[in-house]
Amino acid sequence: MRISIGGERLEVPDDLAHALLAALRGEQLVEPPQACDFDELTGLVARISRVTQYLNVVKELAMSRADATGGYSNRRALGLAAAVAPSQLARVLEGHGLPRDRRTGGVDLVVAFRADGDEALHPDPELDVTGLPEFTLPPAPEAESGTGFAGRELTFYYRPQVPIARADLGRSAGYTLRHPELRLTACVSGRVFDALLGDPRLDPTRSNGR
């Protein structure tokens, strides 16, 4: 079956197309796939797995962005929309760098970075980072990065525990930079996000919460 989305036409197996349409319509009755061949059915399973994994990441980014819209966003309504328990919602958001309890916690907010061998501060050369904690991440593979910092070690400077209301994450909400040894999951400011857009070190996934 051929489907069209935003002017782009794609060839999709009939079973997958019908399932997507039923899901978007909110239908409760699940129709079994019509395919009977083993290879066709395993191919359908693989396609559904890829779609599900991608949509789960988009869902969590949307959840993170919704939670970061303000210091008092309605987490109960967000949990109902996501169809998850409050404890699981807290784990998901925490995995995206957002505080489990916004009354007592904030986000570790990356505000600037320097590339190895370069004294220039990005994205704001006037920002004073004296005294700010920092961490260093290894170079991103050049073939995987769409920024000008591919293949270079980067040192990031962050402000600890910035309240959500003042972090102003915007479209960067849900994307993090992780340093396993420091057990640090740091959110990025909007300007740092723009400077690093396309860099695989910007992680839209999480390591916990399931």
C-alpha positions as CSV (number, residue, x, y, z in Angstrom):
1,M,0.0,0.0,0.0
2,R,1.3,3.5,-0.8
3,I,0.7,6.2,1.8
4,S,1.4,9.9,1.5
5,I,2.6,12.1,4.4
6,G,3.6,15.7,3.9
7,G,3.9,15.2,0.1
8,E,6.2,12.2,0.5
9,R,4.8,8.9,-0.8
10,L,6.0,5.7,0.8
11,E,5.4,2.0,0.0
12,V,4.3,0.3,3.1
13,P,3.1,-3.4,3.7
14,D,-0.7,-3.5,3.8
15,D,-0.8,-5.0,7.3
16,L,1.4,-2.2,8.7
17,A,-0.6,0.5,6.8
18,H,-3.9,-0.8,8.2
19,A,-2.5,-1.0,11.7
20,L,-1.2,2.5,11.6
21,L,-4.5,3.8,10.3
22,A,-6.4,2.0,13.0
23,A,-4.1,3.3,15.7
24,L,-4.4,6.9,14.5
25,R,-8.2,6.5,14.4
26,G,-8.1,5.2,18.0
27,E,-9.9,2.0,17.1
28,Q,-10.1,-0.5,20.0
29,L,-10.5,-3.7,17.9
30,V,-7.2,-5.1,16.8
31,E,-7.3,-6.9,13.4
32,P,-4.8,-9.7,13.0
33,P,-2.3,-9.4,10.1
34,Q,-3.4,-10.9,6.8
35,A,0.0,-12.2,5.9
36,C,0.6,-16.0,6.3
37,D,4.2,-16.4,5.0
38,F,6.9,-16.6,7.7
39,D,9.3,-14.2,6.0
40,E,6.5,-11.7,5.4
41,L,5.4,-11.9,9.1
42,T,8.9,-11.6,10.5
43,G,9.5,-8.6,8.2
44,L,6.3,-7.0,9.5
45,V,7.4,-7.6,13.1
46,A,10.8,-6.0,12.3
47,R,9.1,-2.9,10.7
48,I,6.7,-2.5,13.6
49,S,9.6,-2.8,16.1
50,R,11.5,0.0,14.3
51,V,8.4,2.2,14.2
52,T,7.7,1.5,17.9
53,Q,11.2,2.3,19.0
54,Y,11.2,5.5,17.1
55,L,7.8,6.6,18.4
56,N,8.9,5.8,21.9
57,V,11.8,8.2,21.7
58,V,9.6,10.9,20.2
59,K,7.0,10.2,22.9
60,E,9.6,10.7,25.6
61,L,11.0,13.9,24.0
62,A,7.4,15.2,23.9
63,M,6.9,14.2,27.6
64,S,10.2,16.0,28.6
65,R,9.3,19.1,26.6
66,A,5.8,19.2,28.2
67,D,7.3,18.9,31.6
68,A,9.9,21.6,30.9
69,T,7.3,24.2,29.8
70,G,7.2,25.5,33.3
71,G,8.1,24.9,36.9
72,Y,4.5,23.8,37.7
73,S,3.4,21.8,34.7
74,N,0.7,19.2,35.5
75,R,2.5,15.9,35.8
76,R,-0.7,14.1,36.7
77,A,-2.2,15.1,33.4
78,L,1.1,14.2,31.6
79,G,1.1,10.7,33.2
80,L,-2.5,10.1,32.1
81,A,-1.7,11.2,28.5
82,A,1.4,8.9,28.5
83,A,-0.6,6.1,30.1
84,V,2.2,5.5,32.7
85,A,2.2,5.4,36.5
86,P,3.6,8.4,38.4
87,S,6.7,6.4,39.4
88,Q,7.5,5.5,35.8
89,L,6.9,9.0,34.6
90,A,9.4,10.3,37.2
91,R,12.0,7.7,36.0
92,V,11.5,8.7,32.4
93,L,11.9,12.4,33.1
94,E,14.8,11.8,35.4
95,G,16.5,9.8,32.6
96,H,16.1,12.9,30.4
97,G,17.9,15.1,33.0
98,L,14.7,16.5,34.6
99,P,14.3,16.5,38.4
100,R,12.2,13.8,40.0
101,D,10.9,16.4,42.5
102,R,10.8,19.9,41.1
103,R,10.3,21.5,44.5
104,T,13.8,20.5,45.6
105,G,15.7,19.8,42.4
106,G,16.6,21.4,39.1
107,V,18.6,20.5,36.0
108,D,22.4,20.4,35.4
109,L,22.3,22.9,32.5
110,V,25.2,23.0,29.9
111,V,25.7,26.6,28.9
112,A,28.9,26.5,26.9
113,F,31.7,24.3,25.5
114,R,35.2,24.5,24.1
115,A,36.8,22.2,21.5
116,D,40.2,20.6,22.1
117,G,43.0,22.9,21.1
118,D,40.7,25.9,20.7
119,E,40.4,28.7,23.3
120,A,37.1,30.0,21.8
121,L,34.0,29.5,23.9
122,H,30.9,28.3,22.1
123,P,28.2,29.4,21.5
124,D,28.8,32.7,23.5
125,P,32.3,34.1,23.5
126,E,31.3,36.6,26.2
127,L,30.0,34.1,28.7
128,D,32.0,33.9,31.9
129,V,32.5,30.2,32.9
130,T,35.0,30.8,35.6
131,G,34.2,28.5,38.6
132,L,31.6,26.5,36.7
133,P,31.9,22.7,36.9
134,E,33.0,21.0,33.7
135,F,33.3,17.6,32.0
136,T,34.9,16.3,28.8
137,L,33.6,14.0,26.2
138,P,35.6,12.1,23.6
139,P,35.5,13.1,19.9
140,A,32.4,12.2,17.9
141,P,33.0,10.1,14.7
142,E,33.3,12.5,11.8
143,A,31.0,10.4,9.7
144,E,28.2,10.6,12.3
145,S,28.3,14.3,13.1
146,G,26.8,17.2,11.2
147,T,28.5,19.9,13.1
148,G,31.9,21.6,12.8
149,F,33.2,19.8,15.9
150,A,33.3,16.3,14.5
151,G,36.5,14.4,15.5
152,R,37.2,16.8,18.4
153,E,37.2,16.4,22.1
154,L,34.8,18.8,23.7
155,T,34.8,20.3,27.2
156,F,31.3,21.3,28.5
157,Y,30.6,23.9,31.3
158,Y,27.3,23.6,33.2
159,R,25.4,25.3,36.0
160,P,24.2,22.8,38.6
161,Q,20.6,22.4,39.6
162,V,19.0,25.2,37.7
163,P,15.3,25.4,38.4
164,I,13.1,24.3,35.5
165,A,11.4,27.6,35.3
166,R,14.7,29.4,34.7
167,A,16.4,26.7,32.5
168,D,14.3,27.7,29.5
169,L,15.0,24.4,27.7
170,G,12.5,24.9,24.9
171,R,13.1,22.5,22.0
172,S,16.3,21.2,23.6
173,A,14.2,19.5,26.4
174,G,14.8,15.8,26.5
175,Y,18.2,15.9,24.9
176,T,21.1,15.3,27.2
177,L,24.9,14.9,27.4
178,R,26.0,12.0,29.5
179,H,29.2,11.3,31.4
180,P,28.9,7.8,32.9
181,E,31.9,8.0,35.2
182,L,30.5,11.2,36.8
183,R,27.0,9.7,36.7
184,L,26.0,13.0,35.1
185,T,23.0,13.5,32.8
186,A,23.1,17.1,31.7
187,C,20.5,19.1,29.8
188,V,21.6,21.6,27.3
189,S,20.6,25.2,26.8
190,G,18.9,26.1,23.6
191,R,22.0,27.8,22.2
192,V,24.2,24.9,22.9
193,F,21.7,22.6,21.4
194,D,21.7,24.6,18.2
195,A,25.5,24.6,18.1
196,L,25.6,20.8,18.6
197,L,22.6,19.9,16.5
198,G,23.5,16.8,14.5
199,D,26.2,15.7,17.0
200,P,25.6,12.1,18.2
201,R,26.8,13.1,21.6
202,L,23.4,14.8,22.0
203,D,21.4,11.8,23.3
204,P,17.6,11.8,23.0
205,T,17.3,8.4,24.7
206,R,17.6,7.5,28.4
207,S,19.3,4.8,30.4
208,N,16.5,4.0,32.8
209,G,12.8,4.4,33.4
210,R,11.4,1.2,31.8
